[in-house]
Amino acid sequence: MITPHEQSLKEAQGFLAEFEKTLEVDRLEEAESALQNVRLDAEPSEERPAVRAATLALWLDLLVTLDKHLDPSFNPEDVPPKSIEPPAVPGGAQLRPGAPPSAVADPVAREAYEKALAAHRERVASYRLQVYLHRMAESLPESALAFVKSAYRKNDADRAELRGALESKKVSPGRRAALEKILAP
């Protein structure tokens, strides 16, 4: 029989893996939600340390994944255009934006237009992803900090456990400092 915390941890891990495959931000939100469902106080005292360590590891995985995909140079003001202008057709006529590549008779111009459309789709998808990730970067770290605050105490053993997890997960220096500050003496 699977326990509620095991189910939550399994779900969080699955959502995190799904995000890595699809880059669907909803999966990160679902992973966060699943981790928030872990209730250490509902665990038998002998199981609590293992559950706490497993939960911490997944919170850190979530932060590392977020940081890995965040573009620090992202500028939300640099919004991609809504559409790409198709090339001019012989005779001076201009196709409307959004015209299908098949409407471009010249094979060289059509190929260039297809590449421009593909690059535009990629840029729009990247922009959307970064908007969502930057929004998550405002809330997700707070959830991880709240977990550490509630699950760990300011003692040497807990600090050592946290430090070890931070090192093994290769958490960024900024995130690491914020998490370690919680347990500072």
C-alpha positions in Angstrom: 0.0 0.0 0.0 1.3 3.4 -1.0 1.3 6.1 1.7 0.0 9.6 1.0 3.5 11.1 1.2 4.8 8.5 -1.2 2.0 9.3 -3.6 2.7 13.0 -3.4 6.4 12.5 -3.9 5.9 10.2 -6.8 3.5 12.7 -8.4 6.0 15.5 -7.9 8.7 13.5 -9.5 6.5 12.5 -12.4 5.4 16.1 -13.0 9.0 17.3 -12.9 10.1 14.6 -15.4 7.1 15.6 -17.6 8.2 19.2 -17.6 11.7 18.3 -18.7 10.2 16.5 -21.7 7.5 19.0 -22.6 8.5 22.3 -21.1 4.8 22.7 -20.0 5.0 25.1 -17.0 1.8 23.6 -15.6 3.8 20.5 -14.8 6.1 22.6 -12.5 3.1 24.0 -10.8 1.6 20.5 -10.3 5.0 19.3 -8.9 5.0 22.2 -6.4 1.4 21.5 -5.4 2.2 17.8 -4.9 5.1 18.7 -2.7 2.9 21.0 -0.6 0.7 18.0 0.0 3.4 16.2 2.0 2.6 16.5 5.7 5.5 15.6 7.9 3.4 15.9 11.0 1.2 13.1 9.8 4.1 10.7 9.5 5.2 8.3 12.2 8.2 9.8 14.0 10.5 7.0 12.9 9.6 7.7 9.2 9.7 11.4 9.4 13.5 11.9 8.7 13.4 9.9 5.5 10.2 11.6 4.3 11.7 15.0 5.1 14.9 14.2 3.2 13.1 12.9 0.2 10.8 16.0 0.1 13.7 18.3 0.5 15.5 16.6 -2.4 12.5 17.1 -4.7 12.1 20.8 -3.6 15.7 21.3 -4.6 15.2 19.4 -7.9 12.3 21.7 -8.6 14.5 24.8 -7.9 17.4 23.5 -9.9 15.1 22.7 -12.9 13.5 26.2 -12.7 17.0 27.8 -12.7 18.2 25.6 -15.5 15.4 26.9 -17.8 15.3 30.5 -16.7 16.9 32.9 -19.1 18.6 35.6 -17.0 18.7 37.9 -20.0 15.0 37.6 -20.7 13.4 40.9 -21.3 9.6 40.8 -21.0 9.3 44.1 -22.9 10.8 42.4 -26.0 7.5 40.9 -27.1 7.6 39.0 -30.4 5.5 40.4 -33.2 2.1 38.9 -33.7 2.9 37.7 -37.2 5.5 37.5 -39.9 5.2 39.4 -43.2 5.2 37.1 -46.2 7.6 38.0 -49.0 6.3 40.2 -51.8 5.0 38.4 -54.8 5.9 39.3 -58.4 3.8 42.1 -59.7 4.0 44.1 -56.5 1.1 42.4 -54.7 1.6 41.7 -51.0 0.2 38.7 -49.2 -1.5 39.3 -45.9 0.4 38.4 -42.7 -0.4 34.8 -41.8 -0.6 33.7 -45.4 0.3 30.1 -45.8 3.7 29.4 -47.3 2.0 27.6 -50.2 0.7 31.1 -51.3 4.3 32.1 -52.2 5.0 30.9 -55.7 8.8 31.5 -55.7 10.4 28.4 -54.1 13.4 30.3 -52.7 11.1 33.0 -51.1 8.7 30.3 -49.9 11.6 28.4 -48.2 12.8 31.6 -46.5 9.3 32.4 -45.4 8.8 28.9 -44.0 12.1 29.3 -42.0 11.0 32.8 -40.8 7.6 31.3 -39.6 9.4 28.4 -37.8 11.8 30.8 -36.1 8.8 33.1 -35.1 6.9 30.1 -33.6 10.0 29.2 -31.7 10.5 32.7 -30.4 6.9 33.0 -29.3 7.1 29.6 -27.5 10.3 30.7 -25.8 8.8 34.0 -24.8 5.8 32.4 -23.3 7.9 29.9 -21.4 10.1 32.6 -20.0 7.1 34.7 -18.9 5.7 31.7 -16.9 9.1 30.7 -15.5 9.8 34.2 -14.3 6.4 34.3 -12.6 7.2 31.0 -11.0 10.6 32.2 -9.9 8.8 34.7 -7.7 6.6 32.2 -5.9 8.3 28.8 -6.1 11.4 29.7 -4.0 9.1 31.0 -1.3 7.4 27.6 -1.1 10.7 25.8 -0.8 11.9 28.2 1.9 8.6 27.6 3.8 9.2 23.9 3.7 12.7 24.2 5.1 11.4 26.6 7.8 8.8 24.2 8.9 10.7 21.0 8.5 14.1 21.8 9.8 15.4 23.3 13.1 18.4 25.5 13.8 20.7 22.7 15.0 23.9 21.2 13.6 22.4 18.0 12.4 19.7 19.8 10.4 22.1 22.3 9.0 24.4 19.4 7.9 21.5 17.6 6.2 20.5 20.8 4.4 24.1 21.6 3.4 24.6 18.0 2.1 21.4 18.1 0.0 22.3 21.5 -1.4 25.7 20.3 -2.4 24.5 17.0 -4.0 21.7 18.8 -6.0 24.1 21.6 -7.1 21.8 24.4 -6.1 22.8 27.8 -7.3 24.8 30.0 -4.9 22.0 32.5 -4.5 19.3 29.9 -3.7 21.7 28.1 -1.5 22.5 31.2 0.6 18.8 31.9 1.0 18.0 28.3 2.2 21.1 28.2 4.5 20.1 31.5 6.0 16.9 30.0 7.4 18.9 27.7 9.6 21.7 30.1 10.5 22.5 30.1 14.2 
